[in-house]
Amino acid sequence: MGLARIALQKGDALAAIAHASNGVQAGGGNRARLLLADAYTKAKQHREAIEQYRMVLKFDASNT
């Protein structure tokens, strides 16, 4: 997830999506999903971002 965060800081949303997706698949949980949602938002892929934010809430409804 560190690589995804760095990619986002550098403005490379597509690389951040790739790294955050790997984090989700590797079991990174809600932290990885939030990072993925943020990357999708930066890439203006809002439907995908909303889907990830909903998944976060599904697994942790107190995360608002």
MDAnalysis code that builds the backbone (N, CA, C; Angstrom):
import MDAnalysis as mda
import numpy as np

u = mda.Universe.empty(192, n_residues=64, atom_resindex=np.repeat(np.arange(64), 3), trajectory=True)
u.add_TopologyAttr("name", ["N", "CA", "C"] * 64)
u.add_TopologyAttr("resid", np.arange(1, 65))
u.add_TopologyAttr("resname", ["MET", "GLY", "LEU", "ALA", "ARG", "ILE", "ALA", "LEU", "GLN", "LYS", "GLY", "ASP", "ALA", "LEU", "ALA", "ALA", "ILE", "ALA", "HIS", "ALA", "SER", "ASN", "GLY", "VAL", "GLN", "ALA", "GLY", "GLY", "GLY", "ASN", "ARG", "ALA", "ARG", "LEU", "LEU", "LEU", "ALA", "ASP", "ALA", "TYR", "THR", "LYS", "ALA", "LYS", "GLN", "HIS", "ARG", "GLU", "ALA", "ILE", "GLU", "GLN", "TYR", "ARG", "MET", "VAL", "LEU", "LYS", "PHE", "ASP", "ALA", "SER", "ASN", "THR"])
u.atoms.positions = np.array([
    [0.817, -1.185, 0.000],
    [0.000, 0.000, 0.000],
    [0.864, 1.254, 0.000],
    [2.087, 1.123, 0.435],
    [2.983, 2.266, 0.426],
    [3.228, 2.784, -0.978],
    [3.373, 1.851, -1.938],
    [3.589, 2.267, -3.325],
    [2.371, 2.991, -3.878],
    [1.190, 2.552, -3.485],
    [-0.034, 3.214, -3.944],
    [-0.104, 4.626, -3.392],
    [0.263, 4.790, -2.128],
    [0.231, 6.114, -1.499],
    [1.238, 7.061, -2.173],
    [2.423, 6.539, -2.461],
    [3.444, 7.348, -3.135],
    [2.974, 7.744, -4.534],
    [2.388, 6.797, -5.257],
    [1.885, 7.087, -6.602],
    [0.825, 8.180, -6.550],
    [-0.056, 8.114, -5.555],
    [-1.083, 9.151, -5.407],
    [-0.446, 10.506, -5.129],
    [0.552, 10.531, -4.265],
    [1.233, 11.782, -3.941],
    [1.908, 12.386, -5.161],
    [2.381, 11.534, -6.051],
    [3.030, 12.003, -7.274],
    [2.022, 12.330, -8.378],
    [0.742, 12.067, -8.122],
    [-0.297, 12.362, -9.100],
    [-0.522, 11.278, -10.123],
    [0.021, 10.092, -9.894],
    [-0.138, 8.973, -10.830],
    [-1.259, 8.062, -10.335],
    [-2.487, 8.469, -10.617],
    [-3.657, 7.754, -10.118],
    [-3.743, 6.335, -10.666],
    [-3.366, 6.137, -11.919],
    [-3.468, 4.795, -12.502],
    [-2.511, 3.815, -11.840],
    [-1.304, 4.268, -11.538],
    [-0.360, 3.403, -10.818],
    [-0.874, 3.139, -9.409],
    [-1.455, 4.156, -8.786],
    [-2.013, 3.989, -7.448],
    [-3.135, 2.961, -7.455],
    [-3.964, 2.985, -8.488],
    [-5.044, 1.999, -8.610],
    [-4.457, 0.593, -8.697],
    [-3.439, 0.432, -9.510],
    [-2.823, -0.892, -9.672],
    [-2.245, -1.387, -8.347],
    [-1.509, -0.543, -7.656],
    [-0.890, -0.953, -6.396],
    [-1.936, -1.187, -5.305],
    [-2.933, -0.323, -5.220],
    [-3.972, -0.492, -4.202],
    [-4.811, -1.737, -4.482],
    [-5.068, -2.024, -5.743],
    [-5.802, -3.249, -6.097],
    [-5.031, -4.474, -5.632],
    [-3.724, -4.445, -5.833],
    [-2.894, -5.550, -5.344],
    [-3.002, -5.667, -3.829],
    [-3.052, -4.526, -3.146],
    [-3.199, -4.534, -1.698],
    [-4.513, -5.145, -1.253],
    [-5.588, -4.825, -1.960],
    [-6.897, -5.398, -1.638],
    [-6.852, -6.906, -1.844],
    [-6.295, -7.345, -2.968],
    [-6.230, -8.777, -3.271],
    [-5.350, -9.530, -2.280],
    [-4.356, -8.834, -1.729],
    [-3.444, -9.473, -0.776],
    [-3.997, -9.480, 0.643],
    [-5.203, -8.943, 0.814],
    [-5.828, -8.967, 2.126],
    [-5.587, -7.714, 2.953],
    [-5.369, -6.595, 2.282],
    [-5.101, -5.339, 2.970],
    [-6.289, -4.725, 3.677],
    [-7.457, -5.313, 3.500],
    [-8.645, -4.866, 4.215],
    [-9.112, -3.470, 3.841],
    [-9.767, -2.837, 4.819],
    [-10.378, -1.540, 4.547],
    [-9.359, -0.446, 4.267],
    [-8.181, -0.537, 4.852],
    [-7.152, 0.478, 4.565],
    [-6.806, 0.461, 3.076],
    [-6.667, -0.733, 2.514],
    [-6.367, -0.857, 1.091],
    [-7.548, -0.388, 0.248],
    [-8.765, -0.727, 0.676],
    [-9.957, -0.308, -0.075],
    [-10.119, 1.208, -0.069],
    [-9.844, 1.847, 1.071],
    [-9.935, 3.308, 1.122],
    [-8.909, 3.956, 0.209],
    [-7.728, 3.407, 0.194],
    [-6.689, 3.927, -0.701],
    [-7.089, 3.722, -2.157],
    [-7.663, 2.571, -2.459],
    [-8.137, 2.292, -3.814],
    [-9.254, 3.258, -4.199],
    [-10.173, 3.493, -3.292],
    [-11.261, 4.437, -3.556],
    [-10.714, 5.839, -3.818],
    [-9.728, 6.260, -3.031],
    [-9.120, 7.574, -3.235],
    [-8.432, 7.649, -4.602],
    [-7.767, 6.569, -4.982],
    [-7.101, 6.539, -6.288],
    [-8.121, 6.612, -7.417],
    [-9.216, 5.878, -7.290],
    [-10.276, 5.948, -8.300],
    [-10.845, 7.367, -8.383],
    [-10.996, 8.002, -7.236],
    [-11.517, 9.370, -7.227],
    [-10.571, 10.303, -7.977],
    [-9.268, 10.180, -7.711],
    [-8.279, 11.018, -8.404],
    [-8.305, 10.782, -9.912],
    [-8.600, 9.534, -10.300],
    [-8.635, 9.177, -11.722],
    [-9.992, 9.499, -12.350],
    [-10.878, 10.110, -11.565],
    [-12.222, 10.468, -12.017],
    [-13.043, 9.242, -12.421],
    [-12.760, 8.120, -11.772],
    [-13.526, 6.889, -11.970],
    [-14.457, 6.750, -10.770],
    [-15.462, 7.616, -10.754],
    [-16.296, 7.785, -9.577],
    [-17.151, 6.570, -9.241],
    [-17.642, 5.869, -10.219],
    [-18.458, 4.674, -9.923],
    [-17.636, 3.633, -9.178],
    [-16.394, 3.428, -9.629],
    [-15.525, 2.464, -8.974],
    [-15.187, 2.925, -7.563],
    [-14.967, 4.232, -7.404],
    [-14.670, 4.784, -6.079],
    [-15.836, 4.551, -5.127],
    [-17.036, 4.843, -5.588],
    [-18.225, 4.653, -4.752],
    [-18.366, 3.189, -4.360],
    [-18.108, 2.301, -5.288],
    [-18.198, 0.867, -4.994],
    [-17.227, 0.488, -3.866],
    [-16.020, 1.016, -3.923],
    [-15.041, 0.704, -2.878],
    [-15.433, 1.322, -1.542],
    [-15.909, 2.564, -1.550],
    [-16.367, 3.186, -0.310],
    [-17.521, 2.389, 0.303],
    [-18.413, 1.883, -0.523],
    [-19.529, 1.066, -0.017],
    [-19.031, -0.233, 0.598],
    [-17.996, -0.821, -0.015],
    [-17.427, -2.051, 0.538],
    [-16.817, -1.778, 1.910],
    [-16.176, -0.646, 2.067],
    [-15.605, -0.280, 3.361],
    [-16.716, -0.198, 4.406],
    [-17.802, 0.485, 4.067],
    [-18.911, 0.612, 5.001],
    [-19.579, -0.727, 5.294],
    [-19.608, -1.588, 4.308],
    [-20.214, -2.907, 4.498],
    [-19.456, -3.697, 5.571],
    [-18.129, -3.582, 5.566],
    [-17.322, -4.339, 6.511],
    [-17.061, -3.585, 7.812],
    [-17.274, -2.273, 7.801],
    [-17.052, -1.461, 9.006],
    [-17.972, -0.250, 8.956],
    [-19.185, -0.444, 9.405],
    [-20.193, 0.618, 9.322],
    [-19.834, 1.834, 10.167],
    [-18.921, 1.700, 11.096],
    [-18.524, 2.838, 11.920],
    [-17.476, 3.711, 11.230],
    [-17.016, 3.300, 10.060],
    [-15.991, 4.042, 9.332],
    [-16.654, 5.092, 8.458],
    [-17.041, 6.200, 9.073],
    [-17.720, 7.280, 8.334],
    [-16.961, 8.562, 8.438],
])
